[in-house]
């Protein structure tokens, strides 16, 4: 499988000025889009994911200039967005202007697999997702674009595949390699189910820390945690000749998955015990000690260390990905 590997902005949110924007804790000297592209160039990126929060305000000439810049750099653009009916037309317009083949979509705001906190209630949100995604899928198909829905710590592998099967060939999957754990699935189990539908990949890793209620997912450099990247890509490669993939560091806040509590399971279908055991076993790879300090500089309030922290971690990630033949 040919990988067009590049960069994602979310794990560099403080460096780029996205994190805590408009608050006293925001980066006073953000790198912005020019700094982001410069970092992608440093890594020899062959793809680049662009947040629509930046793109939505750009004029047609600005988008055209950006397209020309990315073509000259040999980078495939991916538009990164959330599912929002009011933005459908504009998201497609931006993708067309940049000649981006794929629009990555986050479907809900659920994190840590905790469906109980979803607003509106989880069953209502799922129904709305199907309706909204169905409307967008027709428009995307007509425009020749792929909608790549992400496993954003919310949907299980089979639920994502069901959406793809029901909504047609213009809907595929953005596979976040770190986000099988939050829905209680082992990475290779998750991969085996979704592999035929993968159209874009977020290369993300976590170090996992056991807790009395489940486990905590802690940010780390790609290759230092529990995600088996080489094995995952081998499975996907059986179905795809080529795919875009971007390095994404996890959030500046740890994610606590409380799947050892009854409440966490209330809105999930029954789960095979052996599959859950494989998930828990996978979390033990390069695990963090239960009493270790898992906090990032952001969680410690050490904002002065954040820019160096992010850049050091993404550079270590790039080195690890190169060593694996992924970058």
Secondary structure, 3 states (H helix, E strand, C coil): CEEEEEECCHHHHHHHCCCCCCCCCCCCCCCHHHHHHHHHHHCCCCEEEEEHHHHCCCCHHHHHHHHHHHHHHCCEEEEEEECCHHHHHHHHHHHHHHCCCEEEEECCCCCCCCHHHCCCCHHHHHHHHHHHHHHHHHHHHHHCCEEEEECCCCCCHHHHHHHHHHHCCCEEEEEECCCCHHHCCCHHHHHHHHHHHEEEEEECCEEEEEECCEEEEEECCCCCCCCCHHHHHHHHHCCCCEEEEEECCCCCCCEEECCCCCHHHCCCCCCCHHHHHHHHHHCCCCCECCCCCCCCHHHHCCHHHHHHHHHHHHHHHHHHHHHCCCC
